[in-house]
């Protein structure tokens, strides 16, 4: 009984049994390579989280923090409109504070929308950086700045910072390589995900920025406002956002690591033919 021979594209001949053994071996190699890349990606992302936490208070982190504060305040505006309210605009301060002025809507949902929105934006951007092409994810980040512009900026610094970000993002779309785009998007999305956790901890320990006023109005912290509206003690609210934020982070990082692992190109499969 003769065995049907098979061959690679380079004319190296194999029997059916040898072909099956080769396929099993190559599949095992791919799984091992993808598993290594997954853990490498996880290590890099966890390292990024730790680094941002350690550098959070340093001045050069302030532009990224202000981007996140802008998205945080934009989320309050969206929450207001979704619950029947009206927002007059948003404002941020060079020191890292922010405020949204409006009227109406569901007070609890509007107050909670800042943390929920910034966390959701961070998770979505993180996942898009792994699932989409870098230019597409970058365009989504640019779209968020344009949406924030539509809601109105209440002070000169917010307008200056917002327009500057749009200009720089447009330049980055043209000039940055794909790897740099993905890196920057993940830094912004990581900061978005960490912001609710860090902010609620700051509110718990009375770490606030004094002297920030918008149209003679001194904004209060979101946690204090939610606690006053719901009668839930602030420590319980802080614990809730810590658990919720960490769970969202784990989901986003795991998804991104799995997608990064799939970037490995499959090994060359043999082309077979009976002779």
Backbone torsions as a table, in degrees:
resi	resn	phi	psi	omega
1	UNK	NA	127.8	-178.8
2	UNK	-92.8	150.2	177.8
3	UNK	-101.0	135.5	178.7
4	UNK	-69.1	124.3	177.9
5	UNK	-83.5	150.2	175.5
6	UNK	-123.1	162.5	179.3
7	UNK	-148.3	155.5	173.1
8	UNK	-77.4	174.4	177.8
9	UNK	-66.7	-18.0	177.0
10	UNK	-93.8	17.4	173.8
11	UNK	70.8	15.8	174.4
12	UNK	-81.5	122.3	-171.5
13	UNK	-86.7	143.2	176.7
14	UNK	-136.6	150.1	170.4
15	UNK	-83.1	170.6	179.9
16	UNK	-61.7	-39.7	-180.0
17	UNK	-66.5	-41.0	178.3
18	UNK	-66.1	-36.9	178.0
19	UNK	-62.9	-45.0	179.6
20	UNK	-62.7	-41.5	178.7
21	UNK	-64.1	-39.6	178.8
22	UNK	-63.6	-43.1	-179.3
23	UNK	-62.5	-43.3	178.2
24	UNK	-61.7	-41.6	-179.3
25	UNK	-65.6	-43.1	-180.0
26	UNK	-67.7	-38.2	177.5
27	UNK	-64.4	-38.7	177.1
28	UNK	-64.3	-41.8	177.9
29	UNK	-62.0	-41.6	179.6
30	UNK	-64.1	-42.5	179.5
31	UNK	-62.3	-42.8	179.3
32	UNK	-64.9	-42.0	-179.8
33	UNK	-65.2	-42.4	180.0
34	UNK	-69.4	-34.9	177.3
35	UNK	-66.0	-40.4	176.7
36	UNK	-63.6	-42.4	179.6
37	UNK	-66.1	-36.0	177.7
38	UNK	-61.5	-47.7	-179.6
39	UNK	-68.6	-33.6	175.6
40	UNK	-63.9	-43.9	178.0
41	UNK	-63.7	-42.8	177.6
42	UNK	-60.5	-42.6	-179.9
43	UNK	-63.1	-42.0	178.7
44	UNK	-63.5	-42.5	-177.4
45	UNK	-69.8	-41.3	176.4
46	UNK	-64.0	-39.4	176.3
47	UNK	-61.5	-37.1	177.9
48	UNK	-64.8	-41.9	177.3
49	UNK	-59.3	-48.0	-177.9
50	UNK	-63.4	-42.6	-178.9
51	UNK	-63.5	-42.7	179.4
52	UNK	-65.0	-39.0	176.5
53	UNK	-61.6	-42.1	-178.5
54	UNK	-69.7	-32.7	-176.3
55	UNK	-97.4	6.1	-171.6
56	UNK	-54.2	-39.9	-174.4
57	UNK	-85.9	-7.4	-176.9
58	UNK	-77.0	148.6	-173.9
59	UNK	-59.4	-36.0	-175.5
60	UNK	-71.0	-10.9	174.2
61	UNK	-83.7	-12.8	-174.0
62	UNK	-60.4	-41.3	178.1
63	UNK	-57.9	-41.6	178.4
64	UNK	-66.6	-40.8	178.4
65	UNK	-62.6	-38.9	179.4
66	UNK	-67.2	-34.5	174.5
67	UNK	-59.6	-44.5	-179.1
68	UNK	-67.6	-39.7	177.3
69	UNK	-62.1	-38.9	177.4
70	UNK	-60.6	-44.3	177.6
71	UNK	-67.0	-35.4	178.1
72	UNK	-61.3	-47.7	179.7
73	UNK	-69.2	-35.3	176.1
74	UNK	-60.7	-35.9	178.3
75	UNK	-65.2	-36.4	174.4
76	UNK	-59.8	-42.4	-179.8
77	UNK	-62.9	-45.3	179.2
78	UNK	-62.0	-41.8	177.4
79	UNK	-61.0	-37.8	178.9
80	UNK	-65.1	-47.1	-178.7
81	UNK	-67.0	-36.7	-179.3
82	UNK	-68.6	-22.2	-179.7
83	UNK	-108.0	18.5	174.0
84	UNK	89.7	9.6	179.7
85	UNK	-93.6	-178.6	178.0
86	UNK	-131.5	132.6	178.5
87	UNK	-109.3	137.2	179.4
88	UNK	-88.7	-22.3	179.3
89	UNK	151.7	179.9	-179.1
90	UNK	-127.3	158.6	178.4
91	UNK	-146.5	143.7	173.6
92	UNK	-125.5	159.2	-176.6
93	UNK	-117.0	145.0	179.2
94	UNK	-55.7	-23.8	179.5
95	UNK	-79.4	-7.1	176.9
96	UNK	109.6	1.3	178.3
97	UNK	-87.8	166.3	178.6
98	UNK	-153.8	161.0	-179.4
99	UNK	-152.3	150.3	174.2
100	UNK	-127.4	129.1	178.7
101	UNK	-108.3	133.4	179.6
102	UNK	-170.2	-175.1	-178.7
103	UNK	-147.8	145.9	176.9
104	UNK	82.8	-174.0	-177.9
105	UNK	83.4	176.6	177.5
106	UNK	-82.8	114.0	-172.5
107	UNK	-59.7	-40.9	-177.9
108	UNK	-66.2	-45.7	-178.7
109	UNK	-67.9	-37.7	178.4
110	UNK	-65.3	-43.0	179.9
111	UNK	-66.2	-34.8	-179.1
112	UNK	-81.2	-18.5	-174.1
113	UNK	-64.8	-27.4	-179.3
114	UNK	-62.8	-51.8	178.8
115	UNK	-66.6	-45.3	-178.3
116	UNK	-63.9	-41.9	-178.3
117	UNK	-67.1	-46.1	-179.9
118	UNK	-64.5	-37.3	177.5
119	UNK	-66.7	-43.2	179.8
120	UNK	-65.1	-42.3	178.0
121	UNK	-61.2	-42.7	179.0
122	UNK	-61.9	-45.5	-179.1
123	UNK	-65.2	-44.0	-179.0
124	UNK	-64.3	-46.3	178.9
125	UNK	-61.7	-39.6	-179.8
126	UNK	-62.7	-45.9	-179.9
127	UNK	-67.5	-38.7	179.4
128	UNK	-66.3	-33.2	178.5
129	UNK	-63.2	-23.7	178.7
130	UNK	-96.8	-30.5	-173.5
131	UNK	-94.8	-29.8	-176.9
132	UNK	-101.8	168.6	170.0
133	UNK	-67.6	146.8	-177.0
134	UNK	-54.5	-39.5	-179.7
135	UNK	-65.4	-36.5	179.5
136	UNK	-68.3	-43.6	177.9
137	UNK	-65.4	-37.2	177.8
138	UNK	-64.5	-40.4	178.1
139	UNK	-62.9	-36.4	176.5
140	UNK	-63.9	-41.0	177.3
141	UNK	-63.3	-41.1	176.1
142	UNK	-62.5	-39.3	-179.8
143	UNK	-62.4	-34.8	178.6
144	UNK	-63.2	-40.4	177.1
145	UNK	-64.1	-40.9	179.7
146	UNK	-65.9	-37.4	176.9
147	UNK	-63.7	-42.1	177.8
148	UNK	-60.9	-35.9	178.3
149	UNK	-62.8	-37.4	-178.2
150	UNK	-65.0	-26.5	-176.7
151	UNK	-81.8	-10.2	175.1
152	UNK	95.0	137.2	180.0
153	UNK	-116.1	129.1	-167.6
154	UNK	-92.2	-11.9	177.3
155	UNK	-138.1	166.1	-175.2
156	UNK	-64.5	-37.4	-178.3
157	UNK	-65.5	-40.5	179.8
158	UNK	-62.4	-42.1	178.6
159	UNK	-64.3	-44.8	179.7
160	UNK	-61.1	-46.9	-177.7
161	UNK	-66.3	-41.6	-178.9
162	UNK	-63.9	-48.2	179.8
163	UNK	-65.8	-37.4	177.6
164	UNK	-62.0	-42.0	179.0
165	UNK	-63.1	-41.7	179.6
166	UNK	-63.4	-41.2	178.8
167	UNK	-64.4	-47.1	-178.9
168	UNK	-66.0	-37.3	178.1
169	UNK	-65.6	-38.1	177.5
170	UNK	-64.4	-42.2	176.9
171	UNK	-64.0	-41.3	179.4
172	UNK	-64.2	-34.5	178.6
173	UNK	-59.3	-36.1	-177.5
174	UNK	-86.3	-40.2	-168.6
175	UNK	-94.2	-32.1	-173.7
176	UNK	-75.1	143.0	170.1
177	UNK	-73.8	166.0	-176.7
178	UNK	-59.9	-41.7	-179.6
179	UNK	-61.9	-40.0	178.2
180	UNK	-67.8	-36.9	177.1
181	UNK	-60.9	-47.8	-179.2
182	UNK	-63.0	-42.4	179.9
183	UNK	-60.9	-47.7	-177.8
184	UNK	-65.8	-42.1	179.0
185	UNK	-60.8	-39.9	-179.3
186	UNK	-72.0	-31.8	174.4
187	UNK	-64.6	-45.9	179.2
188	UNK	-64.3	-45.2	-178.2
189	UNK	-68.0	-35.8	175.3
190	UNK	-62.0	-43.9	178.7
191	UNK	-64.6	-38.0	175.9
192	UNK	-60.6	-43.1	-178.4
193	UNK	-68.9	-36.6	-178.0
194	UNK	-79.9	-22.1	-173.8
195	UNK	-58.8	-48.1	179.0
196	UNK	-59.1	-39.2	-179.3
197	UNK	-64.9	-47.9	-178.4
198	UNK	-68.7	-38.2	-176.4
199	UNK	-67.9	-42.2	-179.5
200	UNK	-68.4	-33.5	175.9
201	UNK	-66.6	-38.7	177.0
202	UNK	-64.5	-40.8	177.6
203	UNK	-64.9	-36.6	-179.5
204	UNK	-64.0	-36.8	-178.3
205	UNK	-99.4	18.8	175.6
206	UNK	58.0	40.4	178.5
207	UNK	-98.2	89.8	-175.0
208	UNK	-127.0	168.2	179.1
209	UNK	-102.7	119.1	-178.3
210	UNK	-87.6	154.2	173.0
211	UNK	86.3	4.2	179.4
212	UNK	-89.3	119.8	179.4
213	UNK	-131.3	144.1	174.9
214	UNK	-125.2	115.5	-177.2
215	UNK	51.5	47.8	178.8
216	UNK	63.4	20.2	178.1
217	UNK	-114.0	127.5	178.3
218	UNK	-96.2	110.5	-176.5
219	UNK	-69.8	150.3	174.8
220	UNK	-102.6	165.9	-178.8
221	UNK	-72.2	152.2	-179.0
222	UNK	-64.9	-41.6	-178.8
223	UNK	-62.7	-43.3	178.8
224	UNK	-63.2	-39.2	-179.7
225	UNK	-68.2	-44.2	179.1
226	UNK	-63.7	-41.4	179.2
227	UNK	-62.5	-41.0	179.3
228	UNK	-67.0	-34.3	-177.6
229	UNK	-79.3	-30.9	-174.0
230	UNK	-107.7	-10.0	-176.2
231	UNK	64.1	17.7	175.2
232	UNK	-88.0	129.1	-179.7
233	UNK	-58.2	144.9	-178.1
234	UNK	-58.3	-40.9	179.3
235	UNK	-58.7	-35.2	178.6
236	UNK	-68.8	-39.9	176.9
237	UNK	-64.2	-40.1	178.0
238	UNK	-62.1	-43.6	179.1
239	UNK	-62.1	-41.7	179.1
240	UNK	-60.0	-48.7	-177.4
241	UNK	-69.6	-30.7	175.1
242	UNK	-62.9	-48.7	-179.2
243	UNK	-66.1	-46.0	-178.3
244	UNK	-63.9	-43.3	180.0
245	UNK	-65.5	-42.9	179.2
246	UNK	-65.2	-39.3	178.4
247	UNK	-63.5	-42.2	178.6
248	UNK	-64.9	-39.3	178.0
249	UNK	-61.6	-44.9	-179.2
250	UNK	-61.5	-43.2	179.4
251	UNK	-62.9	-45.3	-177.8
252	UNK	-65.7	-43.8	-178.3
253	UNK	-66.7	-41.2	179.2
254	UNK	-63.7	-43.8	178.4
255	UNK	-61.2	-46.9	-178.6
256	UNK	-63.3	-40.6	-180.0
257	UNK	-64.4	-40.9	178.1
258	UNK	-64.9	-39.3	178.7
259	UNK	-69.8	-37.7	177.2
260	UNK	-61.8	-38.6	-179.7
261	UNK	-64.4	-29.8	-179.3
262	UNK	-76.2	-5.6	179.2
263	UNK	-71.7	-14.9	176.1
264	UNK	-64.8	130.6	179.0
265	UNK	-75.4	137.1	178.3
266	UNK	-60.0	150.3	176.5
267	UNK	-66.9	158.3	-179.1
268	UNK	-67.2	121.3	179.0
269	UNK	-83.4	144.5	-179.9
270	UNK	-71.6	140.9	172.6
271	UNK	-92.3	126.7	-173.3
272	UNK	-117.4	154.8	179.3
273	UNK	-160.1	140.1	178.3
274	UNK	-82.7	133.8	178.8
275	UNK	-121.0	NA	NA
